[in-house]
Amino acid sequence: MQKIKVKITGSKVHDVGYRVFLVNKALSLGVDNFNAFNTFFDGVQTVIAIIEANDEAIDEFKNYITDFRPKDAITENISFEEY
């Protein structure tokens, strides 16, 4: 079991359905412990997600959000760190 923090930054990551996009993926993986919220870092739109799951679910979640994003999202960086 691991717990990670995902930080997604970009010029358009708010108001594009990013949190719903992330929670839907977490639910499809059977994850029970998940949270996501919008914020700003240094004036840049940021979505923070905290997820706790088994290693396989974490790996699939990371790969999915690295490869896919909501239709209108403009992301500049996606980072992962232990939480």
Protein Blocks (a to p, Z undefined) as FASTA:
>chain_A
ZZdddddddfblghnommmmmmmmmmmnopabdcdddddeehiacddddddddfklmmmm
mmmmmmpccfklccfbdcdddZZ
